[in-house]
Amino acid sequence: MEEQFILRVPQSVSERIERLLNDSSASSSSEDASLDLSFTEDGRSGTFQIGNEKFSASLLDLPTVVESYKTYDDNVLIKTADIGQIIMVREEGDPAPEGIECKHGLTPPMRDARKRRFRREPDLNPELVQRVEKDLLNIMSGGTVENHIHGGERVKANPAPAPKPDAIPVEAAVNNGEVERSDSDDSLEPEEN
């Protein structure tokens, strides 16, 4: 598969890029004839240059993966890539995005996608995680769990319950020794004449 990303540019820049791509003749002005994208050492911020004009750019992760397809005959679609990143080109004076993830998806229904569509990651106490890990290792080595938490308090594990004495069957205790029968039991026995 190919490696792809989405390039989101301001409207004025998109018109210049479209003109550059559609005008294949050599008569295009040398001012718009070059495109360049370069990033700083952090790999997340950089500059986008079209002709002599430079714009700030940021590489952001999309909240979801987007699939890309191409077709040769307008009937069969062939998947070409999974796209997970977007390069946002900004006009001068536009604020830089916060963080490394794009807050919104590509379409209006994906607005605040991370907050609205995905559950929060659970808050895990590191001490609890270490204790559970220790208990699992102890169980795997043939031991038992010595302590567990009950109602927020740490208590000793209960010993195995004592075996119950031989109990009288419930039917015998309820029906004076006679086994309780259902109507369906009568249909299975042959009739007496």
Solvent accessible surface area in square Angstrom, and as a share of the most:
residue,aa,sasa,rsa
1,M,171,0.76
2,E,88,0.39
3,E,175,0.79
4,Q,57,0.25
5,F,103,0.43
6,I,40,0.20
7,L,69,0.34
8,R,95,0.35
9,V,32,0.18
10,P,25,0.16
11,Q,130,0.58
12,S,59,0.38
13,V,1,0.00
14,S,37,0.24
15,E,88,0.39
16,R,35,0.13
17,I,23,0.12
18,E,106,0.48
19,R,140,0.51
20,L,36,0.18
21,L,129,0.64
22,N,113,0.58
23,D,57,0.30
24,S,111,0.72
25,S,59,0.38
26,A,109,0.85
27,S,98,0.63
28,S,36,0.23
29,S,68,0.44
30,S,101,0.65
31,E,103,0.46
32,D,22,0.11
33,A,54,0.42
34,S,60,0.39
35,L,78,0.39
36,D,75,0.39
37,L,58,0.29
38,S,54,0.35
39,F,75,0.31
40,T,81,0.47
41,E,182,0.82
42,D,96,0.50
43,G,32,0.31
44,R,66,0.24
45,S,46,0.30
46,G,12,0.12
47,T,60,0.35
48,F,7,0.03
49,Q,49,0.22
50,I,0,0.00
51,G,4,0.04
52,N,128,0.66
53,E,79,0.36
54,K,135,0.57
55,F,15,0.06
56,S,50,0.32
57,A,1,0.01
58,S,9,0.06
59,L,28,0.14
60,L,7,0.03
61,D,39,0.20
62,L,12,0.06
63,P,7,0.04
64,T,45,0.26
65,V,100,0.57
66,V,45,0.26
67,E,86,0.39
68,S,21,0.14
69,Y,107,0.41
70,K,81,0.34
71,T,51,0.30
72,Y,169,0.64
73,D,78,0.40
74,D,126,0.65
75,N,130,0.67
76,V,91,0.52
77,L,118,0.59
78,I,77,0.39
79,K,76,0.32
80,T,8,0.05
81,A,1,0.01
82,D,73,0.38
83,I,13,0.07
84,G,30,0.29
85,Q,67,0.30
86,I,0,0.00
87,I,5,0.03
88,M,47,0.21
89,V,10,0.06
90,R,40,0.14
91,E,66,0.30
92,E,174,0.78
93,G,77,0.74
94,D,71,0.37
95,P,116,0.73
96,A,65,0.51
97,P,48,0.30
98,E,162,0.72
99,G,62,0.60
100,I,100,0.51
101,E,60,0.27
102,C,12,0.07
103,K,122,0.52
104,H,49,0.22
105,G,8,0.08
106,L,55,0.27
107,T,73,0.42
108,P,119,0.75
109,P,81,0.51
110,M,38,0.17
111,R,143,0.52
112,D,36,0.19
113,A,0,0.00
114,R,111,0.40
115,K,156,0.66
116,R,142,0.52
117,R,132,0.48
118,F,82,0.34
119,R,226,0.83
120,R,184,0.67
121,E,148,0.67
122,P,99,0.62
123,D,121,0.63
124,L,117,0.58
125,N,84,0.43
126,P,96,0.60
127,E,124,0.56
128,L,72,0.36
129,V,68,0.39
130,Q,123,0.55
131,R,36,0.13
132,V,67,0.38
133,E,97,0.43
134,K,142,0.60
135,D,24,0.12
136,L,97,0.48
137,L,104,0.52
138,N,50,0.26
139,I,84,0.43
140,M,152,0.68
141,S,93,0.60
142,G,68,0.65
143,G,32,0.31
144,T,101,0.59
145,V,47,0.27
146,E,112,0.50
147,N,44,0.23
148,H,69,0.31
149,I,85,0.43
150,H,130,0.58
151,G,80,0.77
152,G,70,0.68
153,E,118,0.53
154,R,128,0.47
155,V,56,0.32
156,K,150,0.64
157,A,41,0.32
158,N,131,0.67
159,P,119,0.75
160,A,93,0.72
161,P,126,0.79
162,A,87,0.67
163,P,128,0.81
164,K,180,0.76
165,P,116,0.73
166,D,152,0.79
167,A,90,0.70
168,I,131,0.66
169,P,83,0.52
170,V,111,0.64
171,E,84,0.38
172,A,35,0.27
173,A,72,0.56
174,V,102,0.59
175,N,45,0.23
176,N,145,0.74
177,G,53,0.51
178,E,125,0.56
179,V,114,0.66
180,E,118,0.53
181,R,128,0.47
182,S,60,0.39
183,D,128,0.67
184,S,73,0.47
185,D,52,0.27
186,D,80,0.41
187,S,91,0.59
188,L,150,0.75
189,E,91,0.41
190,P,124,0.78
191,E,162,0.72
192,E,170,0.76
193,N,196,1.00
